[in-house]
Amino acid sequence: MIEVDYTNLLIKRLCREIKTIRFFKRNTGIIPIDGRYFHASTPGMCDLYGIGIGTAMHYEIEVKNVKTLWRPGQREWRDLCVVNGWPWLLIRVSEGETPEQTLSRWVAEIKSFVLLIRVSEGETPGQTMAARTEK
């Protein structure tokens, strides 16, 4: 599978399993429209982003396949996220995993990432878990 396939499946899983955040796929690159070209997003922006429902908390998630290399601007975007306090996470396919194993691991990693960020923002783990299960 290629990254876009993983990303599309992951978005569907995240929408089912994490009800407190709405996740979106970000289109980046140059897109031809009616003989002209449109530059979508800033080069290097993450593949996925999430916005907390009722909190507007922002999350950035970069998806990489087993051997996918960093593209121009991706490290700079990561650094910009860190400097500005925007939570940023890299998830990568592991060699030998099935797509289902990868998606399950990623969902668990994203849940842990979100929990860590929410606790660092002042919630207790109990409040965070309650908010996650209430919706």
N, CA, C and O atoms as CSV, one atom per row, in Angstrom:
chain,resi,resn,atom,element,x,y,z
A,1,MET,N,N,0.843,-1.195,0.000
A,1,MET,CA,C,0.000,0.000,0.000
A,1,MET,C,C,0.878,1.244,0.000
A,1,MET,O,O,1.986,1.237,0.536
A,2,ILE,N,N,0.370,2.306,-0.606
A,2,ILE,CA,C,1.098,3.567,-0.603
A,2,ILE,C,C,0.542,4.466,0.502
A,2,ILE,O,O,-0.520,4.196,1.064
A,3,GLU,N,N,1.280,5.540,0.804
A,3,GLU,CA,C,0.905,6.421,1.914
A,3,GLU,C,C,-0.538,6.916,1.830
A,3,GLU,O,O,-1.250,6.936,2.835
A,4,VAL,N,N,-0.963,7.312,0.645
A,4,VAL,CA,C,-2.314,7.865,0.512
A,4,VAL,C,C,-3.371,6.822,0.893
A,4,VAL,O,O,-4.404,7.175,1.462
A,5,ASP,N,N,-3.126,5.543,0.585
A,5,ASP,CA,C,-4.069,4.487,0.973
A,5,ASP,C,C,-4.136,4.360,2.493
A,5,ASP,O,O,-5.218,4.279,3.076
A,6,TYR,N,N,-2.961,4.345,3.126
A,6,TYR,CA,C,-2.918,4.294,4.590
A,6,TYR,C,C,-3.625,5.506,5.199
A,6,TYR,O,O,-4.400,5.374,6.146
A,7,THR,N,N,-3.348,6.678,4.648
A,7,THR,CA,C,-3.923,7.914,5.181
A,7,THR,C,C,-5.441,7.888,5.100
A,7,THR,O,O,-6.120,8.256,6.058
A,8,ASN,N,N,-5.975,7.458,3.968
A,8,ASN,CA,C,-7.428,7.409,3.801
A,8,ASN,C,C,-8.069,6.429,4.784
A,8,ASN,O,O,-9.103,6.733,5.378
A,9,LEU,N,N,-7.461,5.265,4.956
A,9,LEU,CA,C,-7.995,4.291,5.915
A,9,LEU,C,C,-7.867,4.792,7.350
A,9,LEU,O,O,-8.761,4.578,8.168
A,10,LEU,N,N,-6.755,5.458,7.652
A,10,LEU,CA,C,-6.535,5.969,9.001
A,10,LEU,C,C,-7.571,7.023,9.369
A,10,LEU,O,O,-8.097,7.010,10.482
A,11,ILE,N,N,-7.867,7.923,8.462
A,11,ILE,CA,C,-8.882,8.962,8.736
A,11,ILE,C,C,-10.206,8.308,9.132
A,11,ILE,O,O,-10.841,8.726,10.100
A,12,LYS,N,N,-10.616,7.299,8.396
A,12,LYS,CA,C,-11.881,6.614,8.710
A,12,LYS,C,C,-11.838,5.991,10.097
A,12,LYS,O,O,-12.800,6.094,10.859
A,13,ARG,N,N,-10.711,5.336,10.429
A,13,ARG,CA,C,-10.570,4.714,11.750
A,13,ARG,C,C,-10.577,5.756,12.864
A,13,ARG,O,O,-11.231,5.573,13.890
A,14,LEU,N,N,-9.846,6.848,12.655
A,14,LEU,CA,C,-9.767,7.879,13.691
A,14,LEU,C,C,-11.135,8.501,13.953
A,14,LEU,O,O,-11.475,8.785,15.101
A,15,CYS,N,N,-11.915,8.712,12.910
A,15,CYS,CA,C,-13.250,9.295,13.091
A,15,CYS,C,C,-14.155,8.375,13.896
A,15,CYS,O,O,-15.046,8.851,14.600
A,16,ARG,N,N,-13.943,7.069,13.804
A,16,ARG,CA,C,-14.731,6.111,14.591
A,16,ARG,C,C,-14.215,5.972,16.019
A,16,ARG,O,O,-14.998,5.783,16.950
A,17,GLU,N,N,-12.896,6.066,16.191
A,17,GLU,CA,C,-12.300,5.706,17.477
A,17,GLU,C,C,-11.926,6.880,18.374
A,17,GLU,O,O,-11.777,6.693,19.582
A,18,ILE,N,N,-11.772,8.056,17.836
A,18,ILE,CA,C,-11.464,9.228,18.657
A,18,ILE,C,C,-12.547,10.264,18.378
A,18,ILE,O,O,-12.475,11.003,17.396
A,19,LYS,N,N,-13.532,10.308,19.237
A,19,LYS,CA,C,-14.721,11.147,19.015
A,19,LYS,C,C,-14.531,12.604,19.428
A,19,LYS,O,O,-15.369,13.448,19.112
A,20,THR,N,N,-13.443,12.908,20.128
A,20,THR,CA,C,-13.236,14.278,20.624
A,20,THR,C,C,-12.401,15.141,19.682
A,20,THR,O,O,-12.176,16.321,19.950
A,21,ILE,N,N,-11.945,14.550,18.581
A,21,ILE,CA,C,-11.131,15.289,17.609
A,21,ILE,C,C,-11.633,14.959,16.211
A,21,ILE,O,O,-11.923,13.802,15.905
A,22,ARG,N,N,-11.733,15.969,15.373
A,22,ARG,CA,C,-12.082,15.758,13.963
A,22,ARG,C,C,-10.785,15.811,13.167
A,22,ARG,O,O,-10.061,16.805,13.218
A,23,PHE,N,N,-10.492,14.739,12.429
A,23,PHE,CA,C,-9.257,14.645,11.651
A,23,PHE,C,C,-9.524,14.914,10.173
A,23,PHE,O,O,-10.582,14.572,9.644
A,24,PHE,N,N,-8.548,15.532,9.525
A,24,PHE,CA,C,-8.657,15.898,8.119
A,24,PHE,C,C,-7.377,15.529,7.384
A,24,PHE,O,O,-6.292,15.502,7.965
A,25,LYS,N,N,-7.526,15.244,6.094
A,25,LYS,CA,C,-6.381,15.011,5.221
A,25,LYS,C,C,-6.035,16.339,4.566
A,25,LYS,O,O,-6.911,17.047,4.068
A,26,ARG,N,N,-4.756,16.665,4.574
A,26,ARG,CA,C,-4.306,17.928,3.983
A,26,ARG,C,C,-3.730,17.642,2.604
A,26,ARG,O,O,-2.867,16.777,2.453
A,27,ASN,N,N,-4.200,18.356,1.617
A,27,ASN,CA,C,-3.652,18.239,0.268
A,27,ASN,C,C,-2.540,19.256,0.109
A,27,ASN,O,O,-2.722,20.444,0.375
A,28,THR,N,N,-1.399,18.781,-0.322
A,28,THR,CA,C,-0.264,19.663,-0.555
A,28,THR,C,C,0.253,19.447,-1.967
A,28,THR,O,O,-0.012,18.416,-2.584
A,29,GLY,N,N,0.979,20.409,-2.465
A,29,GLY,CA,C,1.572,20.273,-3.784
A,29,GLY,C,C,0.980,21.251,-4.784
A,29,GLY,O,O,0.337,22.234,-4.416
A,30,ILE,N,N,1.211,20.962,-6.052
A,30,ILE,CA,C,0.738,21.822,-7.135
A,30,ILE,C,C,-0.375,21.079,-7.869
A,30,ILE,O,O,-0.188,19.955,-8.334
A,31,ILE,N,N,-1.531,21.726,-7.966
A,31,ILE,CA,C,-2.711,21.095,-8.552
A,31,ILE,C,C,-3.122,21.859,-9.810
A,31,ILE,O,O,-3.352,23.067,-9.747
A,32,PRO,N,N,-3.218,21.168,-10.964
A,32,PRO,CA,C,-3.668,21.854,-12.181
A,32,PRO,C,C,-5.187,22.047,-12.165
A,32,PRO,O,O,-5.938,21.109,-11.897
A,33,ILE,N,N,-5.625,23.275,-12.455
A,33,ILE,CA,C,-7.052,23.598,-12.526
A,33,ILE,C,C,-7.272,24.497,-13.735
A,33,ILE,O,O,-6.727,25.599,-13.802
A,34,ASP,N,N,-8.072,24.026,-14.692
A,34,ASP,CA,C,-8.427,24.819,-15.873
A,34,ASP,C,C,-7.208,25.443,-16.560
A,34,ASP,O,O,-7.226,26.621,-16.914
A,35,GLY,N,N,-6.163,24.655,-16.742
A,35,GLY,CA,C,-4.978,25.148,-17.429
A,35,GLY,C,C,-4.067,26.024,-16.586
A,35,GLY,O,O,-3.033,26.489,-17.065
A,36,ARG,N,N,-4.441,26.252,-15.340
A,36,ARG,CA,C,-3.598,27.019,-14.421
A,36,ARG,C,C,-3.160,26.096,-13.298
A,36,ARG,O,O,-3.615,24.956,-13.205
A,37,TYR,N,N,-2.280,26.590,-12.455
A,37,TYR,CA,C,-1.785,25.764,-11.354
A,37,TYR,C,C,-2.052,26.447,-10.025
A,37,TYR,O,O,-1.838,27.648,-9.861
A,38,PHE,N,N,-2.524,25.646,-9.088
A,38,PHE,CA,C,-2.853,26.105,-7.749
A,38,PHE,C,C,-1.886,25.450,-6.769
A,38,PHE,O,O,-1.728,24.229,-6.766
A,39,HIS,N,N,-1.241,26.262,-5.940
A,39,HIS,CA,C,-0.330,25.738,-4.905
A,39,HIS,C,C,-1.154,25.480,-3.645
A,39,HIS,O,O,-1.595,26.414,-2.976
A,40,ALA,N,N,-1.351,24.208,-3.335
A,40,ALA,CA,C,-2.149,23.821,-2.171
A,40,ALA,C,C,-1.242,23.696,-0.950
A,40,ALA,O,O,-0.286,22.920,-0.953
A,41,SER,N,N,-1.538,24.443,0.061
A,41,SER,CA,C,-0.820,24.411,1.343
A,41,SER,C,C,0.631,24.857,1.201
A,41,SER,O,O,1.128,25.106,0.102
A,42,THR,N,N,1.274,24.945,2.326
A,42,THR,CA,C,2.690,25.295,2.399
A,42,THR,C,C,3.506,24.020,2.230
A,42,THR,O,O,3.182,23.008,2.852
A,43,PRO,N,N,4.552,24.034,1.411
A,43,PRO,CA,C,5.376,22.822,1.262
A,43,PRO,C,C,5.863,22.324,2.623
A,43,PRO,O,O,6.333,23.098,3.457
A,44,GLY,N,N,5.738,21.012,2.823
A,44,GLY,CA,C,6.211,20.403,4.058
A,44,GLY,C,C,5.144,20.198,5.116
A,44,GLY,O,O,5.394,19.516,6.109
A,45,MET,N,N,3.954,20.773,4.932
A,45,MET,CA,C,2.902,20.586,5.931
A,45,MET,C,C,2.571,19.104,6.078
A,45,MET,O,O,2.757,18.323,5.145
A,46,CYS,N,N,2.079,18.724,7.253
A,46,CYS,CA,C,1.777,17.320,7.541
A,46,CYS,C,C,0.626,16.792,6.691
A,46,CYS,O,O,-0.191,17.550,6.168
A,47,ASP,N,N,0.591,15.468,6.571
A,47,ASP,CA,C,-0.446,14.791,5.800
A,47,ASP,C,C,-1.823,14.906,6.446
A,47,ASP,O,O,-2.832,15.048,5.756
A,48,LEU,N,N,-1.855,14.845,7.772
A,48,LEU,CA,C,-3.115,14.902,8.509
A,48,LEU,C,C,-3.048,15.989,9.561
A,48,LEU,O,O,-1.976,16.325,10.065
A,49,TYR,N,N,-4.208,16.532,9.884
A,49,TYR,CA,C,-4.301,17.422,11.031
A,49,TYR,C,C,-5.628,17.162,11.720
A,49,TYR,O,O,-6.584,16.683,11.109
A,50,GLY,N,N,-5.667,17.483,12.984
A,50,GLY,CA,C,-6.882,17.292,13.764
A,50,GLY,C,C,-7.198,18.546,14.546
A,50,GLY,O,O,-6.305,19.306,14.921
A,51,ILE,N,N,-8.488,18.753,14.788
A,51,ILE,CA,C,-8.955,19.887,15.584
A,51,ILE,C,C,-9.869,19.338,16.669
A,51,ILE,O,O,-10.835,18.631,16.381
A,52,GLY,N,N,-9.560,19.666,17.908
A,52,GLY,CA,C,-10.359,19.201,19.032
A,52,GLY,C,C,-11.758,19.783,18.999
A,52,GLY,O,O,-11.932,20.990,18.833
A,53,ILE,N,N,-12.748,18.930,19.156
A,53,ILE,CA,C,-14.142,19.370,19.171
A,53,ILE,C,C,-14.412,20.046,20.511
A,53,ILE,O,O,-14.254,19.436,21.568
A,54,GLY,N,N,-14.816,21.295,20.456
A,54,GLY,CA,C,-15.096,22.065,21.668
A,54,GLY,C,C,-13.868,22.671,22.313
A,54,GLY,O,O,-13.986,23.448,23.261
A,55,THR,N,N,-12.676,22.323,21.809
A,55,THR,CA,C,-11.445,22.867,22.390
A,55,THR,C,C,-10.625,23.638,21.366
A,55,THR,O,O,-9.831,24.505,21.732
A,56,ALA,N,N,-10.809,23.333,20.094
A,56,ALA,CA,C,-10.033,23.913,18.986
A,56,ALA,C,C,-8.544,23.586,19.099
A,56,ALA,O,O,-7.725,24.221,18.434
A,57,MET,N,N,-8.182,22.610,19.927
A,57,MET,CA,C,-6.791,22.170,20.001
A,57,MET,C,C,-6.393,21.610,18.649
A,57,MET,O,O,-7.170,20.897,18.013
A,58,HIS,N,N,-5.195,21.929,18.212
A,58,HIS,CA,C,-4.718,21.564,16.876
A,58,HIS,C,C,-3.646,20.487,16.991
A,58,HIS,O,O,-2.774,20.567,17.857
A,59,TYR,N,N,-3.707,19.480,16.122
A,59,TYR,CA,C,-2.744,18.382,16.107
A,59,TYR,C,C,-2.236,18.186,14.682
A,59,TYR,O,O,-3.021,18.254,13.736
A,60,GLU,N,N,-0.944,17.945,14.511
A,60,GLU,CA,C,-0.325,17.688,13.206
A,60,GLU,C,C,0.234,16.268,13.202
A,60,GLU,O,O,0.904,15.858,14.150
A,61,ILE,N,N,-0.045,15.512,12.123
A,61,ILE,CA,C,0.423,14.125,12.034
A,61,ILE,C,C,1.041,13.889,10.661
A,61,ILE,O,O,0.383,14.052,9.633
A,62,GLU,N,N,2.302,13.506,10.659
A,62,GLU,CA,C,3.023,13.183,9.428
A,62,GLU,C,C,3.033,11.667,9.253
A,62,GLU,O,O,3.397,10.937,10.175
A,63,VAL,N,N,2.634,11.191,8.072
A,63,VAL,CA,C,2.549,9.764,7.766
A,63,VAL,C,C,3.682,9.399,6.813
A,63,VAL,O,O,3.888,10.060,5.795
A,64,LYS,N,N,4.410,8.344,7.153
A,64,LYS,CA,C,5.500,7.874,6.295
A,64,LYS,C,C,5.379,6.372,6.086
A,64,LYS,O,O,5.054,5.629,7.012
A,65,ASN,N,N,5.644,5.934,4.856
A,65,ASN,CA,C,5.717,4.512,4.562
A,65,ASN,C,C,7.068,3.992,5.050
A,65,ASN,O,O,7.871,4.763,5.576
A,66,VAL,N,N,7.326,2.705,4.883
A,66,VAL,CA,C,8.542,2.083,5.418
A,66,VAL,C,C,9.798,2.836,4.992
A,66,VAL,O,O,10.646,3.150,5.826
A,67,LYS,N,N,9.919,3.123,3.710
A,67,LYS,CA,C,11.155,3.710,3.200
A,67,LYS,C,C,10.971,5.120,2.647
A,67,LYS,O,O,11.843,5.626,1.941
A,68,THR,N,N,9.851,5.755,2.961
A,68,THR,CA,C,9.606,7.102,2.443
A,68,THR,C,C,10.579,8.095,3.068
A,68,THR,O,O,10.760,8.122,4.285
A,69,LEU,N,N,11.190,8.895,2.234
A,69,LEU,CA,C,12.131,9.915,2.693
A,69,LEU,C,C,11.397,11.222,2.990
A,69,LEU,O,O,10.273,11.434,2.534
A,70,TRP,N,N,12.044,12.084,3.753
A,70,TRP,CA,C,11.505,13.407,4.034
A,70,TRP,C,C,11.503,14.224,2.740
A,70,TRP,O,O,12.465,14.187,1.973
A,71,ARG,N,N,10.426,14.952,2.509
A,71,ARG,CA,C,10.348,15.851,1.353
A,71,ARG,C,C,10.797,17.245,1.772
A,71,ARG,O,O,10.814,17.573,2.959
A,72,PRO,N,N,11.165,18.068,0.776
A,72,PRO,CA,C,11.570,19.446,1.111
A,72,PRO,C,C,10.496,20.159,1.940
A,72,PRO,O,O,9.307,20.120,1.627
A,73,GLY,N,N,10.953,20.797,2.987
A,73,GLY,CA,C,10.070,21.578,3.840
A,73,GLY,C,C,9.475,20.822,5.012
A,73,GLY,O,O,8.959,21.451,5.936
A,74,GLN,N,N,9.525,19.495,5.013
A,74,GLN,CA,C,8.873,18.744,6.091
A,74,GLN,C,C,9.569,18.918,7.442
A,74,GLN,O,O,8.901,19.065,8.465
A,75,ARG,N,N,10.870,18.904,7.453
A,75,ARG,CA,C,11.575,19.122,8.725
A,75,ARG,C,C,11.364,20.549,9.211
A,75,ARG,O,O,11.233,20.785,10.412
A,76,GLU,N,N,11.330,21.506,8.275
A,76,GLU,CA,C,11.084,22.907,8.649
A,76,GLU,C,C,9.675,23.059,9.228
A,76,GLU,O,O,9.477,23.803,10.189
A,77,TRP,N,N,8.693,22.354,8.644
A,77,TRP,CA,C,7.323,22.420,9.178
A,77,TRP,C,C,7.279,21.822,10.577
A,77,TRP,O,O,6.652,22.379,11.478
A,78,ARG,N,N,7.960,20.667,10.758
A,78,ARG,CA,C,8.033,20.061,12.090
A,78,ARG,C,C,8.618,21.053,13.092
A,78,ARG,O,O,8.076,21.221,14.184
A,79,ASP,N,N,9.715,21.706,12.728
A,79,ASP,CA,C,10.363,22.660,13.625
A,79,ASP,C,C,9.449,23.846,13.930
A,79,ASP,O,O,9.411,24.325,15.063
A,80,LEU,N,N,8.719,24.318,12.932
A,80,LEU,CA,C,7.770,25.421,13.138
A,80,LEU,C,C,6.676,25.002,14.117
A,80,LEU,O,O,6.273,25.781,14.981
A,81,CYS,N,N,6.200,23.764,13.974
A,81,CYS,CA,C,5.184,23.255,14.902
A,81,CYS,C,C,5.725,23.240,16.328
A,81,CYS,O,O,5.049,23.681,17.258
A,82,VAL,N,N,6.932,22.737,16.496
A,82,VAL,CA,C,7.532,22.636,17.831
A,82,VAL,C,C,7.719,24.021,18.445
A,82,VAL,O,O,7.376,24.234,19.608
A,83,VAL,N,N,8.252,24.951,17.682
A,83,VAL,CA,C,8.492,26.310,18.181
A,83,VAL,C,C,7.181,26.987,18.606
A,83,VAL,O,O,7.150,27.732,19.585
A,84,ASN,N,N,6.108,26.721,17.864
A,84,ASN,CA,C,4.828,27.364,18.149
A,84,ASN,C,C,3.940,26.576,19.104
A,84,ASN,O,O,2.830,27.004,19.418
A,85,GLY,N,N,4.426,25.424,19.566
A,85,GLY,CA,C,3.648,24.640,20.516
A,85,GLY,C,C,2.500,23.871,19.886
A,85,GLY,O,O,1.541,23.515,20.571
A,86,TRP,N,N,2.592,23.609,18.574
A,86,TRP,CA,C,1.563,22.817,17.898
A,86,TRP,C,C,1.976,21.358,17.983
A,86,TRP,O,O,3.036,20.997,17.471
A,87,PRO,N,N,1.182,20.513,18.607
A,87,PRO,CA,C,1.554,19.105,18.736
A,87,PRO,C,C,1.794,18.458,17.363
A,87,PRO,O,O,0.963,18.568,16.462
A,88,TRP,N,N,2.925,17.795,17.221
A,88,TRP,CA,C,3.354,17.180,15.964
A,88,TRP,C,C,3.752,15.741,16.239
A,88,TRP,O,O,4.445,15.462,17.218
A,89,LEU,N,N,3.316,14.817,15.374
A,89,LEU,CA,C,3.614,13.399,15.553
A,89,LEU,C,C,3.985,12.783,14.208
A,89,LEU,O,O,3.344,13.056,13.194
A,90,LEU,N,N,5.023,11.951,14.207
A,90,LEU,CA,C,5.405,11.166,13.038
A,90,LEU,C,C,4.956,9.733,13.264
A,90,LEU,O,O,5.271,9.135,14.293
A,91,ILE,N,N,4.215,9.175,12.298
A,91,ILE,CA,C,3.860,7.760,12.336
A,91,ILE,C,C,4.394,7.121,11.051
A,91,ILE,O,O,4.319,7.705,9.970
A,92,ARG,N,N,4.930,5.918,11.196
A,92,ARG,CA,C,5.575,5.267,10.052
A,92,ARG,C,C,5.152,3.793,10.002
A,92,ARG,O,O,4.999,3.141,11.035
A,93,VAL,N,N,4.969,3.294,8.795
A,93,VAL,CA,C,4.722,1.872,8.586
A,93,VAL,C,C,5.982,1.117,9.002
A,93,VAL,O,O,7.094,1.537,8.679
A,94,SER,N,N,5.812,0.008,9.715
A,94,SER,CA,C,6.951,-0.825,10.102
A,94,SER,C,C,7.080,-1.996,9.143
A,94,SER,O,O,6.084,-2.560,8.687
A,95,GLU,N,N,8.316,-2.349,8.848
A,95,GLU,CA,C,8.611,-3.483,7.962
A,95,GLU,C,C,7.938,-4.740,8.494
A,95,GLU,O,O,8.050,-5.048,9.680
A,96,GLY,N,N,7.233,-5.475,7.619
A,96,GLY,CA,C,6.635,-6.747,7.986
A,96,GLY,C,C,5.242,-6.663,8.595
A,96,GLY,O,O,4.619,-7.699,8.828
A,97,GLU,N,N,4.741,-5.476,8.857
A,97,GLU,CA,C,3.392,-5.334,9.399
A,97,GLU,C,C,2.351,-5.473,8.290
A,97,GLU,O,O,2.586,-5.085,7.146
A,98,THR,N,N,1.203,-6.031,8.652
A,98,THR,CA,C,0.075,-5.992,7.723
A,98,THR,C,C,-0.543,-4.599,7.817
A,98,THR,O,O,-0.327,-3.903,8.809
A,99,PRO,N,N,-1.307,-4.177,6.809
A,99,PRO,CA,C,-1.981,-2.876,6.909
A,99,PRO,C,C,-2.853,-2.762,8.167
A,99,PRO,O,O,-2.883,-1.706,8.799
A,100,GLU,N,N,-3.552,-3.823,8.531
A,100,GLU,CA,C,-4.396,-3.780,9.727
A,100,GLU,C,C,-3.551,-3.584,10.986
A,100,GLU,O,O,-3.933,-2.815,11.869
A,101,GLN,N,N,-2.418,-4.263,11.078
A,101,GLN,CA,C,-1.526,-4.082,12.227
A,101,GLN,C,C,-1.017,-2.647,12.290
A,101,GLN,O,O,-0.960,-2.049,13.364
A,102,THR,N,N,-0.650,-2.101,11.145
A,102,THR,CA,C,-0.162,-0.722,11.091
A,102,THR,C,C,-1.238,0.243,11.566
A,102,THR,O,O,-0.982,1.099,12.413
A,103,LEU,N,N,-2.441,0.106,11.021
A,103,LEU,CA,C,-3.523,1.024,11.393
A,103,LEU,C,C,-3.855,0.919,12.880
A,103,LEU,O,O,-4.063,1.937,13.540
A,104,SER,N,N,-3.906,-0.286,13.405
A,104,SER,CA,C,-4.199,-0.466,14.838
A,104,SER,C,C,-3.111,0.172,15.698
A,104,SER,O,O,-3.402,0.838,16.692
A,105,ARG,N,N,-1.856,-0.039,15.306
A,105,ARG,CA,C,-0.745,0.571,16.069
A,105,ARG,C,C,-0.828,2.086,15.995
A,105,ARG,O,O,-0.668,2.769,17.006
A,106,TRP,N,N,-1.079,2.615,14.799
A,106,TRP,CA,C,-1.160,4.070,14.644
A,106,TRP,C,C,-2.276,4.666,15.487
A,106,TRP,O,O,-2.080,5.697,16.132
A,107,VAL,N,N,-3.441,4.035,15.491
A,107,VAL,CA,C,-4.553,4.560,16.298
A,107,VAL,C,C,-4.145,4.583,17.769
A,107,VAL,O,O,-4.417,5.558,18.471
A,108,ALA,N,N,-3.499,3.529,18.239
A,108,ALA,CA,C,-3.033,3.494,19.638
A,108,ALA,C,C,-1.999,4.589,19.899
A,108,ALA,O,O,-2.044,5.241,20.942
A,109,GLU,N,N,-1.067,4.800,18.962
A,109,GLU,CA,C,-0.062,5.851,19.127
A,109,GLU,C,C,-0.710,7.233,19.143
A,109,GLU,O,O,-0.318,8.092,19.932
A,110,ILE,N,N,-1.687,7.448,18.288
A,110,ILE,CA,C,-2.360,8.752,18.234
A,110,ILE,C,C,-3.171,8.976,19.498
A,110,ILE,O,O,-3.191,10.091,20.020
A,111,LYS,N,N,-3.841,7.947,20.005
A,111,LYS,CA,C,-4.578,8.079,21.269
A,111,LYS,C,C,-3.622,8.459,22.402
A,111,LYS,O,O,-3.943,9.330,23.210
A,112,SER,N,N,-2.462,7.823,22.469
A,112,SER,CA,C,-1.475,8.153,23.508
A,112,SER,C,C,-0.951,9.571,23.334
A,112,SER,O,O,-0.791,10.301,24.312
A,113,PHE,N,N,-0.687,9.957,22.111
A,113,PHE,CA,C,-0.214,11.308,21.786
A,113,PHE,C,C,-1.230,12.356,22.239
A,113,PHE,O,O,-0.869,13.342,22.880
A,114,VAL,N,N,-2.497,12.138,21.903
A,114,VAL,CA,C,-3.560,13.071,22.280
A,114,VAL,C,C,-3.692,13.144,23.797
A,114,VAL,O,O,-3.833,14.232,24.355
A,115,LEU,N,N,-3.648,12.004,24.461
A,115,LEU,CA,C,-3.740,11.971,25.921
A,115,LEU,C,C,-2.590,12.749,26.547
A,115,LEU,O,O,-2.802,13.535,27.470
A,116,LEU,N,N,-1.376,12.534,26.049
A,116,LEU,CA,C,-0.204,13.241,26.562
A,116,LEU,C,C,-0.369,14.755,26.416
A,116,LEU,O,O,-0.087,15.506,27.349
A,117,ILE,N,N,-0.823,15.197,25.250
A,117,ILE,CA,C,-1.001,16.632,25.004
A,117,ILE,C,C,-2.078,17.202,25.906
A,117,ILE,O,O,-1.897,18.267,26.496
A,118,ARG,N,N,-3.194,16.505,26.017
A,118,ARG,CA,C,-4.294,17.023,26.835
A,118,ARG,C,C,-3.894,17.119,28.305
A,118,ARG,O,O,-4.256,18.080,28.983
A,119,VAL,N,N,-3.156,16.140,28.796
A,119,VAL,CA,C,-2.681,16.179,30.184
A,119,VAL,C,C,-1.700,17.337,30.358
A,119,VAL,O,O,-1.731,18.023,31.380
A,120,SER,N,N,-0.831,17.560,29.374
A,120,SER,CA,C,0.133,18.658,29.475
A,120,SER,C,C,-0.558,20.019,29.421
A,120,SER,O,O,0.000,21.023,29.863
A,121,GLU,N,N,-1.783,20.046,28.874
A,121,GLU,CA,C,-2.555,21.291,28.828
A,121,GLU,C,C,-3.345,21.517,30.114
A,121,GLU,O,O,-4.077,22.501,30.221
A,122,GLY,N,N,-3.208,20.619,31.090
A,122,GLY,CA,C,-3.824,20.854,32.384
A,122,GLY,C,C,-4.918,19.894,32.783
A,122,GLY,O,O,-5.408,19.978,33.909
A,123,GLU,N,N,-5.322,18.992,31.925
A,123,GLU,CA,C,-6.327,18.003,32.302
A,123,GLU,C,C,-5.639,16.874,33.064
A,123,GLU,O,O,-4.458,16.599,32.853
A,124,THR,N,N,-6.379,16.233,33.941
A,124,THR,CA,C,-5.851,15.029,34.573
A,124,THR,C,C,-6.143,13.864,33.637
A,124,THR,O,O,-7.057,13.954,32.818
A,125,PRO,N,N,-5.396,12.783,33.736
A,125,PRO,CA,C,-5.698,11.626,32.873
A,125,PRO,C,C,-7.148,11.169,33.013
A,125,PRO,O,O,-7.760,10.759,32.027
A,126,GLY,N,N,-7.699,11.233,34.207
A,126,GLY,CA,C,-9.109,10.837,34.417
A,126,GLY,C,C,-10.069,11.735,33.647
A,126,GLY,O,O,-11.012,11.246,33.025
A,127,GLN,N,N,-9.834,13.055,33.684
A,127,GLN,CA,C,-10.688,13.965,32.923
A,127,GLN,C,C,-10.587,13.686,31.433
A,127,GLN,O,O,-11.591,13.686,30.721
A,128,THR,N,N,-9.386,13.453,30.974
A,128,THR,CA,C,-9.159,13.209,29.549
A,128,THR,C,C,-9.866,11.935,29.117
A,128,THR,O,O,-10.541,11.925,28.087
A,129,MET,N,N,-9.726,10.865,29.882
A,129,MET,CA,C,-10.367,9.608,29.512
A,129,MET,C,C,-11.887,9.745,29.581
A,129,MET,O,O,-12.591,9.176,28.746
A,130,ALA,N,N,-12.409,10.493,30.564
A,130,ALA,CA,C,-13.854,10.696,30.666
A,130,ALA,C,C,-14.358,11.457,29.446
A,130,ALA,O,O,-15.388,11.101,28.874
A,131,ALA,N,N,-13.658,12.475,29.056
A,131,ALA,CA,C,-14.063,13.256,27.883
A,131,ALA,C,C,-14.057,12.381,26.638
A,131,ALA,O,O,-14.915,12.529,25.767
A,132,ARG,N,N,-13.105,11.481,26.554
A,132,ARG,CA,C,-12.978,10.624,25.377
A,132,ARG,C,C,-14.139,9.614,25.305
A,132,ARG,O,O,-14.589,9.270,24.212
A,133,THR,N,N,-14.621,9.144,26.455
A,133,THR,CA,C,-15.658,8.112,26.446
A,133,THR,C,C,-17.068,8.682,26.505
A,133,THR,O,O,-18.028,7.966,26.218
A,134,GLU,N,N,-17.217,9.954,26.871
A,134,GLU,CA,C,-18.550,10.552,26.978
A,134,GLU,C,C,-19.227,10.733,25.641
A,134,GLU,O,O,-20.454,10.663,25.568
A,135,LYS,N,N,-18.488,10.960,24.595
A,135,LYS,CA,C,-19.082,11.293,23.297
A,135,LYS,C,C,-19.337,10.068,22.460
A,135,LYS,O,O,-19.834,10.179,21.339
